[in-house]
Amino acid sequence: MTALITLSHGSRHPGAEAGVRRLTRAAGELLDVAAVAAHLDFTEPSLPDAARALAECGHRAAVVVPLLFTHAFHARHDVPAALVEARHASGLDLHLADGLGTGDLVAEVLTARLALDAPDGAHVVLYPVGTSDAAAAAGVEKLAANVGERSGHSIQVVPATGGRGSGGAGVLEAATGHDAVHLLPLFVTDGLLLDQVTGQLGRMQAATGTRLTSSPPLTTDLARVVARRHSAVAPALT
């Protein structure tokens, strides 16, 4: 079977790499294929290094699944550039799959996470990294509406970055007027931007009187999504 390479953005967070590794291993087990993690920045191995490692183990082809929810700058520019470099560096036959996206598969993952974590009746803040790409931002808003319909929770998007209404200030504003607010991170793994807001939840709760809870990053919850992305490409290679 064709190997799997997951490709994350990368992070300076000390726990980020381990979360991506757990997700990659879980997806590989679902597919019963060799699976390795790679990263665009901050974290090793790079995509060329991961591809070389698979080639050295005798693999001839791999499917690369970007661990990205939106098709913005990184997906359009950084990922294709890394793929070209990795092909030249390894000689491996690399094929690019779709990223995680903001469609029904991810909506199902988020809905299941809310069923486990969110208090009944809580207002939900969907918390993505944020993007300046209007189409990508619209995709996240559509995802929030999808999860709201599936879960029965009221949901709003508060991005971690993006100026006024983002980050901790945006979450604090969302907490006003609700008895309970649940933070639902649209994060693959741990990240510094996520820590910045979760570290403030206790203070926000004291300031507003609102009960504030949070889900963890998605990590292995996304294994089925990654496996589906791989499976959509791999049969054509054999």
Beta strands, then each sheet from edge to edge (+ up, - down):
strand 1: 3-8
strand 2: 35-39
strand 3: 61-66
strand 4: 93-96
strand 5: 123-127
strand 6: 155-157
strand 7: 180-185
strand 8: 211-214
sheet 1: 2+ 1+ 3+ 4+
sheet 2: 6+ 5+ 7+ 8+
end
